[in-house]
């Protein structure tokens, strides 16, 4: 191979949803990796999930356990996950207990046992769990040198055998010094934080030689299927998504509103419906999805305040049951914006959906783990861009206090992210509470500037006429406009 030739590195697909994207395309084959983190972060589960996904008869795996407990006890818990395949155990997945060798504190005997098992099974995948246990058996001033030599010999051994290797260790901080971090090709650090009643797990790829990784901390969740990593949403176009035709508009499903918007909502736009509680925001959002289904357009709803199939009308419930509208389960504790984005985009791809509803931003923020609320606006911006990138037209609702001295559309300063804004308000007229609606913003499009009365009945939202003869409507308590006095009228004309 000349100096101008590039060595081609094969990348293994880990079998962990979202992890390959964070790694930059997969795991480099024959790499020497460390999975580190505090107890309970999911290190062992991550290792087993990758092992069962990758191991085959042609690519066998050895899992060395150096814990005080036998492999049988560990398997009892790991087999609760869906990824566990009992048929692979002792077929292409082999478990070896090194507790006797590590108990003596002799790293040379540990290395010799590993070499013997590698020669016997010729594995393509090698896991050592917990590598930290090997370190803790060392005592005396020569421990650091001994450990460094052990790591170097183990790394060279695995490279010569062309095995992809993982050392799993309990390290509490990334400042914890260890020679293994220098020798390793890849370093995956798992974090776990508890804030109030919320537990958040995050992953950081601190090192992966030869390929660009996604920087920063990435949330992940451990469920019945194992780990699911939530990479930041990307504004990549969906393969089947079509570019919106110039001037193409989507009907809103509320008679009169399309007229106010100049013919409907331009396809690919994001829209904010802002108003106080009970004003009809969720009804408008439901009508938007129902109208789309009438035209063969599937939709997705992320409902953070109430279950959409129970409280938003029979029409929407029927569409959900028929599979025309997908529902994102937003009831899981400790959500992140990246997790919601991943679920939304996956559902959009599954249904080939073109309409998306997020109801509401207020409930969305409350559903997030406390650690994610500080940068809610920035995360929401990424989400809106990602949804636009997959060809979705987005409608979001935002609950506002009806403060009549302050015309605000969003408490988060996110109104600028949207292309259109429809505002709903309460007003008092003749001791009655009435509702008014207006189109406050529609980017690059003419629209009505009228404040229109609307009501809610069994058929949904009914938009009426403009309320004339009053002024100060946005103040909440309009007054009748005084009719101009006719010229020449007065007491002298009697």
C-alpha positions in Angstrom: 0.0 0.0 0.0 1.4 3.4 -1.0 1.3 6.5 1.1 -1.5 7.8 -1.2 -3.7 4.7 -0.6 -6.3 4.7 2.1 -7.0 1.7 4.3 -10.6 0.8 4.1 -12.1 0.4 7.5 -15.3 -1.7 7.7 -17.9 -0.3 10.1 -20.0 -2.7 12.1 -23.7 -1.9 12.6 -24.1 -2.1 16.4 -27.8 -3.0 16.5 -28.5 -0.2 19.0 -31.0 2.3 17.5 -29.4 5.7 17.1 -25.9 4.6 18.1 -24.5 4.1 14.6 -25.5 7.7 13.8 -23.8 9.1 16.9 -20.7 7.0 16.2 -20.5 8.5 12.7 -21.6 5.5 10.7 -21.0 2.5 12.9 -18.2 0.8 14.9 -14.8 0.4 13.3 -14.0 -3.3 12.9 -11.0 -4.5 14.8 -11.1 -1.4 17.1 -10.1 -1.5 20.8 -12.9 0.2 22.7 -13.8 1.2 26.3 -17.4 1.6 27.6 -17.1 3.6 30.8 -19.5 5.1 33.4 -20.8 4.9 36.9 -22.8 1.9 38.1 -26.3 1.6 36.8 -25.7 3.6 33.6 -26.3 0.7 31.3 -22.8 -0.4 30.3 -23.4 -4.1 30.6 -26.7 -3.9 28.8 -25.1 -1.9 26.0 -22.4 -4.5 25.6 -24.8 -7.4 25.5 -27.1 -5.6 23.1 -24.2 -5.1 20.6 -22.9 -8.6 21.2 -26.1 -10.4 20.4 -26.7 -8.1 17.4 -23.3 -8.7 15.9 -22.5 -12.3 16.9 -22.9 -15.1 14.3 -21.3 -18.4 13.6 -19.0 -16.7 11.2 -18.4 -13.9 13.7 -18.3 -15.5 17.2 -18.1 -13.6 20.5 -16.5 -14.2 23.9 -17.8 -12.3 27.0 -15.3 -12.5 29.8 -16.8 -11.7 33.2 -14.4 -10.7 36.0 -17.1 -10.0 38.5 -17.6 -11.9 41.8 -20.9 -13.2 40.5 -21.2 -16.0 38.0 -22.3 -15.4 34.4 -25.5 -17.3 35.1 -26.7 -14.5 37.4 -25.9 -11.8 34.8 -27.7 -13.8 32.1 -30.8 -14.1 34.3 -31.3 -10.4 34.1 -30.0 -9.8 30.5 -32.4 -12.4 29.1 -35.3 -10.1 30.1 -34.5 -7.9 27.1 -35.8 -8.6 23.7 -32.4 -8.6 22.1 -31.3 -11.6 24.1 -31.1 -14.7 21.9 -30.8 -17.9 24.0 -30.1 -19.9 20.8 -26.8 -18.0 20.4 -25.5 -18.9 23.9 -22.7 -21.5 23.6 -23.2 -21.5 19.8 -21.7 -18.2 18.8 -21.7 -16.4 22.1 -19.5 -17.8 24.9 -19.3 -16.6 28.5 -16.0 -17.1 30.4 -15.6 -16.4 34.1 -12.2 -14.9 35.1 -13.0 -14.3 38.8 -10.4 -16.9 40.0 -7.6 -15.3 38.0 -8.5 -11.7 39.0 -8.8 -12.7 42.7 -5.1 -13.4 42.8 -4.3 -9.9 41.5 -1.9 -11.4 38.9 -2.6 -9.6 35.6 -0.2 -12.0 33.8 -2.5 -15.0 34.7 -5.5 -13.0 33.6 -3.9 -12.2 30.2 -2.8 -15.9 29.8 -6.3 -17.1 30.4 -7.7 -14.6 27.9 -5.1 -15.7 25.3 -6.0 -19.3 25.8 -9.7 -18.8 25.3 -9.1 -16.6 22.3 -7.0 -19.3 20.7 -9.6 -21.9 21.5 -12.7 -20.0 20.1 -11.1 -17.6 17.5 -13.6 -14.9 18.3 -14.3 -11.7 16.2 -15.7 -10.0 19.2 -14.2 -9.8 22.7 -15.8 -8.3 25.8 -14.2 -7.9 29.2 -16.7 -6.9 32.0 -15.8 -5.4 34.3 -12.4 -4.3 33.4 -12.4 -2.0 36.4 -12.4 -5.1 38.6 -9.0 -6.0 37.1 -7.6 -2.6 38.1 -8.9 -2.7 41.6 -7.1 -6.0 42.3 -3.7 -4.2 41.9 -1.9 -3.0 44.9 1.5 -1.4 45.5 3.5 1.2 43.7 4.1 -0.8 40.6 0.3 -1.2 39.8 0.2 1.6 37.3 3.1 0.3 35.2 1.7 -3.3 35.4 -1.7 -2.2 34.3 -0.3 -0.2 31.4 1.7 -3.1 30.2 -1.3 -5.4 30.5 -3.5 -3.0 28.4 -0.9 -2.7 25.7 -0.4 -6.4 25.5 -4.1 -7.1 25.4 -4.6 -4.5 22.7 -1.8 -5.9 20.5 -3.2 -9.4 21.1 -6.7 -8.5 20.0 -5.3 -6.6 17.0 -3.2 -9.6 15.9 -6.3 -11.8 16.2 -8.4 -9.3 14.3 -11.0 -9.0 17.0 -13.2 -6.0 17.9 -12.7 -5.6 21.6 -14.7 -3.9 24.4 -13.5 -3.2 27.9 -16.3 -2.3 30.3 -15.3 -0.4 33.3 -16.9 1.6 36.2 -15.3 5.1 36.1 -17.1 7.8 37.9 -15.7 10.9 36.1 -14.0 11.4 32.8 -11.1 12.9 34.8 -10.4 9.5 36.3 -6.9 8.7 35.0 -6.3 5.4 33.3 -3.8 4.3 30.7 -6.5 2.4 29.0 -8.0 5.6 27.7 -4.8 6.4 25.8 -4.5 3.0 24.3 -8.2 2.7 23.3 -9.4 3.5 19.8 -12.8 4.3 21.0 -14.2 5.7 24.3 -17.9 5.6 25.0 -18.9 7.3 28.2 -22.3 6.8 29.8 -23.7 9.4 32.2 -26.7 9.2 34.6 -28.1 12.2 36.5 -31.0 12.4 38.9 -32.9 15.7 39.2 -36.0 15.8 41.3 -38.0 12.7 40.3 -36.3 12.5 36.9 -33.5 10.1 35.9 -31.8 11.1 32.6 -29.2 8.9 30.9 -26.8 10.4 28.4 -24.0 9.1 26.1 -20.9 10.8 25.0 -18.5 9.5 22.3 -15.3 11.0 23.7 -13.1 9.3 21.2 -13.4 7.2 18.1 -10.3 7.1 15.9 -10.6 7.5 12.1 -14.2 8.9 11.9 -16.1 12.0 12.8 -18.7 11.4 15.6 -21.6 13.6 16.7 -20.2 15.8 19.4 -21.9 16.5 22.8 -24.2 14.5 25.1 -26.9 12.3 23.6 -29.8 11.1 25.6 -30.8 7.4 25.6 -33.4 5.3 27.3 -33.3 1.7 28.5 -36.5 -0.2 27.7 -37.7 -3.7 27.0 -35.8 -3.7 23.7 -32.6 -2.4 25.3 -30.9 0.9 24.7 -32.3 3.5 22.3 -30.0 6.5 21.6 -31.6 9.7 20.5 -29.4 11.6 18.2 -30.1 15.3 17.4 -32.7 15.6 14.6 -31.3 16.4 11.2 -33.1 18.3 8.5 -32.7 15.5 5.9 -35.3 15.2 3.3 -37.5 12.1 3.3 -36.9 10.0 0.3 -40.6 10.0 -0.7 -41.1 13.6 0.2 -42.0 15.9 -2.6 -41.0 19.5 -2.8 -44.1 21.7 -2.3 -45.4 23.2 -5.5 -45.2 26.9 -5.7 -48.3 28.4 -4.1 -49.6 25.0 -2.9 -51.7 25.4 0.2 -53.3 23.0 2.7 -56.9 23.4 3.8 -57.3 23.9 7.6 -60.6 22.1 8.0 -62.4 25.1 9.5 -64.8 27.0 7.2 -63.8 30.6 6.9 -60.2 30.2 8.2 -58.8 29.3 4.7 -60.3 32.5 3.4 -58.7 34.5 6.2 -55.4 32.9 5.3 -55.5 33.7 1.6 -56.5 30.1 0.6 -55.0 28.0 3.3 -51.7 27.2 5.0 -48.8 27.0 2.5 -47.4 23.5 2.4 -44.2 23.0 4.4 -45.0 25.9 6.8 -44.9 25.8 10.5 -47.9 27.4 12.3 -48.5 28.5 15.9 -52.1 28.7 17.3 -51.9 30.8 20.4 -54.7 31.4 22.9 -56.0 31.0 26.4 -57.3 27.7 27.9 -60.6 26.6 26.4 -60.3 28.9 23.4 -60.4 26.0 20.8 -56.7 25.5 20.0 -56.8 21.7 20.2 -60.1 21.6 18.2 -58.4 23.6 15.4 -55.4 21.2 15.5 -57.7 18.2 15.3 -59.6 19.7 12.4 -56.3 20.2 10.6 -55.5 16.5 10.8 -59.1 15.4 9.9 -59.1 17.6 6.8 -55.8 16.2 5.7 -57.1 12.6 6.0 -60.1 13.6 3.8 -57.5 14.4 1.1 -55.5 11.2 1.7 -52.8 12.9 3.7 -51.7 11.0 6.8 -50.9 12.9 10.0 -49.0 12.6 13.3 -49.9 14.1 16.7 -47.8 14.5 19.8 -50.3 15.2 22.5 -48.9 16.3 25.8 -52.0 17.3 27.6 -54.7 14.8 26.8 -55.1 11.5 24.9 -56.3 12.6 21.4 -58.4 9.5 20.8 -60.5 10.2 23.9 -61.1 13.9 24.0 -60.9 15.5 20.6 -63.9 14.1 18.7 -65.0 10.9 17.1 -63.6 11.8 13.7 -60.0 12.0 15.0 -60.4 8.9 17.1 -61.6 7.0 14.1 -58.6 8.1 12.0 -56.3 7.0 14.8 -58.0 3.6 14.9 -57.7 3.4 11.1 -54.0 4.2 11.1 -54.3 7.4 9.2 -53.1 9.5 12.2 -50.2 8.3 14.3 -49.9 9.2 18.0 -46.7 9.8 19.8 -46.8 8.5 23.4 -45.6 11.5 25.4 -46.3 10.1 28.8 -42.8 8.6 29.4 -41.0 10.3 32.3 -37.8 12.3 31.7 -38.4 13.1 28.0 -35.9 15.0 25.9 -36.6 17.1 22.8 -34.3 14.8 20.8 -36.4 11.8 21.9 -39.6 13.4 20.8 -38.0 14.4 17.5 -36.8 10.8 16.9 -40.3 9.4 17.6 -42.0 12.0 15.4 -39.7 11.5 12.4 -39.9 7.7 12.7 -43.8 8.0 12.7 -43.7 10.4 9.7 -41.5 7.9 7.7 -43.8 5.0 8.7 -47.0 6.7 7.6 -45.5 8.9 4.9 -47.3 11.7 6.9 -47.4 15.3 5.7 -49.2 16.9 8.6 -47.9 17.1 12.2 -49.5 18.5 15.3 -47.7 19.3 18.6 -50.3 20.0 21.3 -49.2 21.9 23.2 -45.8 23.7 23.7 -46.8 24.3 27.3 -47.3 20.6 27.9 -44.3 19.8 25.9 -42.0 21.8 28.2 -43.6 20.3 31.3 -43.1 16.7 29.9 -39.3 17.3 29.6 -36.9 16.4 32.2 -35.8 19.5 34.2 -32.3 19.5 32.7 -33.7 20.0 29.2 -36.0 23.0 29.9 -33.2 25.5 30.0 -32.5 25.3 26.2 -36.1 24.6 25.2 -36.2 27.3 22.6 -33.0 26.2 20.9 -34.1 22.5 20.9 -37.5 23.5 19.5 -35.8 25.4 16.7 -33.9 22.2 15.7 -37.1 20.2 15.9 -39.1 22.6 13.6 -36.2 22.6 11.0 -36.0 18.8 11.1 -39.7 18.4 10.6 -39.6 20.8 7.7 -36.7 18.8 6.3 -38.9 15.6 6.0 -41.6 17.5 4.2 -44.0 18.0 7.1 -46.4 20.9 7.6 -46.5 21.6 11.3 -49.2 23.0 13.6 -48.2 23.8 17.2 -50.5 25.2 19.9 -49.4 27.4 22.8 -51.5 28.3 25.8 -51.2 31.9 26.9 -52.6 33.9 29.8 -55.2 36.3 28.3 -53.3 39.4 29.4 -55.0 42.1 27.4 -52.3 44.7 28.0 -49.6 42.5 26.4 -50.1 40.9 23.0 -47.7 38.0 23.1 -48.0 34.8 21.1 -45.6 32.5 23.0 -44.1 32.6 26.5 -40.9 31.0 25.2 -40.0 33.6 22.6 -40.5 31.0 19.9 -43.0 32.9 17.7 -40.2 33.9 15.3 -39.6 30.2 14.5 -43.0 29.8 12.8 -44.2 30.9 9.4 -47.8 31.6 10.5 -49.6 32.6 13.7 -53.3 32.4 14.4 -54.3 34.1 17.7 -57.5 33.4 19.7 -58.8 35.7 22.4 -61.7 36.1 24.8 -63.7 39.3 24.8 -66.6 40.5 26.9 -69.6 42.0 25.1 -72.9 42.8 26.8 -71.9 40.6 29.8 -71.2 37.6 27.5 -67.9 35.9 27.0 -67.2 35.7 23.2 -64.3 34.3 21.2 -62.4 36.1 18.4 -59.8 34.8 16.0 -57.3 36.6 13.8 -54.4 35.7 11.5 -51.5 37.6 13.0 -48.8 36.4 10.7 -48.5 34.5 7.4 -45.0 34.8 5.9 -44.8 36.0 2.3 -48.5 35.8 1.8 -51.5 38.2 1.9 -54.0 37.5 4.7 -57.0 39.0 6.4 -56.4 41.5 9.2 -59.9 41.1 10.5 -60.9 40.0 14.0 -63.6 37.4 13.4 -66.1 36.1 16.0 -66.1 32.3 16.3 -68.1 29.7 18.3 -67.7 26.1 19.2 -70.5 23.6 18.8 -70.9 19.8 18.3 -69.5 20.2 14.7 -66.4 22.0 15.8 -65.3 25.6 15.2 -67.7 27.9 13.4 -66.2 31.2 12.2 -68.6 34.1 12.0 -68.5 37.6 10.8 -66.3 40.5 11.8 -67.4 42.2 15.0 -68.3 45.7 13.9 -69.2 48.8 15.8 -66.7 48.1 18.6 -63.3 49.3 19.4 -60.7 48.1 21.9 -61.4 44.4 21.1 -57.8 43.3 22.0 -58.3 45.0 25.4 -60.8 42.3 26.3 -63.7 44.7 27.1 -64.6 46.5 23.8 -66.7 49.6 23.8 -69.2 50.6 21.2 -67.9 53.0 18.7 -69.7 56.3 18.7 -71.4 57.0 15.5 -70.1 60.2 13.8 -72.5 63.2 14.3 -74.0 64.3 11.0 -72.8 67.7 9.7 -75.0 70.6 10.7 -76.8 68.7 13.4 -77.3 70.3 16.8 -79.7 72.1 19.0 -79.8 75.1 16.6 -81.3 72.9 13.9 -84.5 72.1 15.7 
